[in-house]
């Protein structure tokens, strides 16, 4: 059994630095493309046998130290009463967007066993298939990030509608956040109960906020998610993309592990998080285009910085890009194991 990832998340000594990669099951892998060619993305997420297959691919191909459930952060929004579709080249579309008080009040809570049984069945099957080889990570979007998708109706550049609601109708936005947080808590607690051994909360878009707006509109809800998971006993990872300006506040969310993107060096982050922090990250995903000798030095540098933390999980600073050669992803994993042993 390789439990190095879980030990690192708890800040315990490990014989080497564990590594997994965000979006490690995805379009850069020919094995994933072969499965994806048989079905659409949403059906893939909702079909346990297929989701299990693609979740396991990077464990077998790359030799990573953790598997992460194959799903999407938007899955729990559909049973709240909003249409969800994924369009090639356009990304997710939520219809209708939620922008009025009446729409917010019409959003439903969820019962995970009833509304997203395929997610929980995938987790149960994965635990059986993994048989202790590596731990399984469950995940969700953070409440603020999920709110942006509901309000914008999909991805956005400027997040005009989200910020307009925040500033023009703060009571409505707060009610939206409360409802999403309730759903996120139920969803993640169900994942832990089904067998997820760690939880990562992705706050992909919280980095668009100023520190004051983050403290007012995002942090309290992220903190409530972390507090609600405390009694599950699973490590809690909180990743705010482009959140270097928020690190002092991020630390107060209560996560066991703070994920870092590539814009902030680990050593600089630790000066603000505290040397007792456990961190995850943070190689620039584009660095995988480097030749092997230069990539080796990048990996070595991150590992050296990570040794200053109480615990370090090696990862990219964001997801694996579709254009990355699979052999480069495997090389990163091998280099982490070699250089940290």
N, C-alpha and C positions, 0 to 999 in steps of 0.2 A: 504494500500500500504506500502510495506517494502522497503524504499529507503535508509536504513542505509548504505549499501555498497557505494552508490553514494555519500552520505554525507561524509563518511570517506575518500573517494578518493579526495574530495575537501578540506580535512582538517577541516571539520566542526565538532562541538560536536555531539556525538551520544549517545543514551541511553545504548548501549552495543556495543561490538566489533563485527562487521560483519565477517562472515566466509564463504568461499567457498573453494573447493579443486581442484587443478589441476588434470585432468583426473578423475573428479568425476563421469562422465558417462563412464563406462568402464567395463573391464572384471571381476572385483571383484564383480559386481552386478549380481545375478542370472537373474534379469529382463532383463539386457542388453544381457546376454548370450542367453536368449530365443529368442530375436530379431536377434542377430548375427547368430544364428544357422540356420536362414532361408535364409541368403544371404551372399555374400562376403563383405569385408570391404569397398571397393571402391564404390560398389553399394549402400551400406548403407549411405555413405557420400553424394551420388548423388540423393537420393530418399527423398524428403522433408518430406513426412508423417512419414517415419521411423526415419529420423534424428530428427524430432520434438519429437517423442516418447521417444527416448533415452536421448535427452537433458533434458526432463522434469523429468525423473526418479529420479535423485538425489534430485531435488527440493521436490518431493513428499515423497521420502523414508528417506532422511537425514535431511530435513529442512534447507538447506543451504540458505544463504542470497543473492545469485546471481546464475543465470543459465549461462552457457557458451555454445555457439553454438557447436554442435557436428559436427566436420569436421576434416580435417588434414591440417597441415601447407604446405603440398606439392601440394594441390589442384590447386593453380594458376600457377604452373609450367607446367602442361600438355598442356594448350592452348598456351604456349609459343613455342611449337613444339617439346617437348620431351616426349617419351613414359613413362608412369607411371603404375607400377603394385606393388601389395603387396603380398609377399609370406610368408606363415606361417613358422615361425622359422628363416626367413632371413630378414624380414622387407621390406622396400620400395626399389624398383629398378627403376632407371631412365635410359632409354636406347634410344639413345647412350649417354654416358657421354659427357659433353661439355668441351673440353680441347684445342681447337685450335681457332685461331682468326676467321677463316671462320665459325666455329660452333657458336661462340659468336655472330657474325654479322647476323647469320641466325635466331636468336631468335626473336620471334614476341612480340609486345606489346599486351595487352588484352583489350577487351571491356567487363567489368564484366556482363552487362546485356545480352550480346550475348554469352559469353564464360563460365560463371559460374552462369547461372540463377538459378540453384538449390540451391546454397548457399543463394542468396538473397530471394528466395521464402521461404526457411526454416526460415530465420530471420523474414520475414513478418508474417508467420504463428505462430511463437513462440510469437511474441508480442501480437497477438490476443489471443492465448491460455493462456499466462501468465496473461494477463489482469491486469497488475500492481502489481501482487503478489510479485515479486522480479524483479530486473533489469536483462537485457540480455547483456552478454559480447560477443563481436565479437573478432576475433583474426587473426593473421598471423604469420608466421615466419619472423624474421628480415632478411634484405638482406644478411648479411654475412652467416647466417645459411643456408638460401636457396641456396646460392652459393656453399656451401660445398656439398650439396646433388647433385647439377647439375654436379659439377666437379668430385666428387668421384663416382657418379653413384649409390649412396645409403649411408648407414651409413659407418663409418670408425673408425679405432682405431688411426691411426697416421696422417691422413689427408695429406698424402704425396703429392698427386696431387694438392690439393688446395694450399698448401704452396709453392710447386714448381712453380705454375703459378704466385703466388704473387711475388716471388723473381726473377724468370727468365723472366717473361713477365708481368711486372707491368702494362703496358698500356693496355694489353689485359684483365687483371684482373679488372682494373678500368672500362673498358667498360662493362664487365660482370656485375659488381656491379651497374653501372648506369642503365642498362636495367632492372635488377631485382628490383631496387628501384622504377623505374617508374611503374612497374607492382604492386608492393606492395602498393604504394600510391593509385593507381586506385582501387585496390581490397578493401582496408580498407575504403576509402572514400565511396565506393558503399555500404559497410556493414553499415556504419553510416547512410547513406541516407535511407537504407532499414529499419532501426529501431534499430540497435545495440546501446546500451546506454553507453557502455564503450568499449575500445579496449585494448587488451593485445598483445604486440609484444614479441614473444619468440625468444631470441638469444641463443639457446640451445648450440651452439658450439663456441661462441665467447670467452669462457673461455680458449680455447687452445692457445690464442694469448698472446704475451707479451704486456705490456702496450703501448710500442711504436708502435707495429704492430696493436694493436687495434685502436689507435688514427689515424693511417695512412689508414687502410684498412676497418674498420668496423664502427667506430663512426660517421664519416661524413654522412654515408648513413642512419644510425639509426636516426641521428639528422634530416635529411631531411624528413624522414617519420613522425617524431613527429611534425615538423614544418608544414607539409602539412595537418595534421589533426587538427591543432590548431583552425581553424575557424569552425570546426564541433561542438565544444562545448562539446564533450564527453570526459570524463577522459581517459588519455592515461597511460597505465601501461607498463613498460619496464622490462623484466626479463632476466637477463644474468645468465645462469646456470654455477656454478663454477667460478663466476666472482668477488670473494672477493678482488682480487688484482687489480681490475679495478674500484673500487667504485667512486673515485674522478672523473674519466673520465665519468663513467656512469651517474653521476649527471648532467653533461653538455649536455646530449642528449636531455634534454628538456621534459622528461616525467613528468606527474603529480604524478605518484606513482612509486617507485623503488621496484621491487620484489627481495627478498633475498632468497638464498638457506640456508641450515642448517649449512654450514661451517663457517658462520660469525654470531656472536651474534648480535642481533638488537642494543644493547647498543654500541657495538664497531662500527657497521656500522654508527650509528648516529654521532659518533665523527668525521667521515670522510665525511658524507653527509651533516651534519648540523642538528641542532635540529628542524629546520622548515620543515624537509623532511617528506613526507608521505611514509610509507613503507608497504610492503605486505610480509607475511611469518610467521614463517619459521621453522616449526616442521619437523624434520627428518622423512621421510615417514616410515622408519622401526620402529620408536618409537610407531607406532600403534600396534606393537606386545607386548608392555609392559602390565603388569597387570594394572587394573583400577587405583589403588592408585598411582602408579608411573607415569602413563600417566597423571593423574590429576595434579601432581606436575610439569610435563614438560609443560603442557598447561598453568598453573598458572605463571610459570616463563617467558614464552614468552609474555603473556599478560602484566605482570608487566614491562618488557622491552619496550613493544609497547606503554605504556602510556607516555614514554618520547618523543615520536614522535609527530608531529603536527596531524598526523592521522595514524591509523593502521588498516589494513585488515588482519585478521588471515587466514593463508593458510599453506599448507605443503611447504617444501623447494624444492619439485619436485612433480611428479605425484603420485597418489594412486597406489600402487603395486597390481598386479592381485591376489596375495596371501593373501591380507588383508581381514579379515572377515568383511562383511558389517556392522555388529553391532558395530565394533570398529570405523569405519568411522562415524557412527551416534553418538557414544559416544563422539568423539572429538567435533563434532558440538554442542552437548548438553552441554559439559563442557565449551566450549567457551562462550556460551550464559549464562550459570549459573554463571561462575566465573567473567565475565566482567559486569554483570548487575549492 
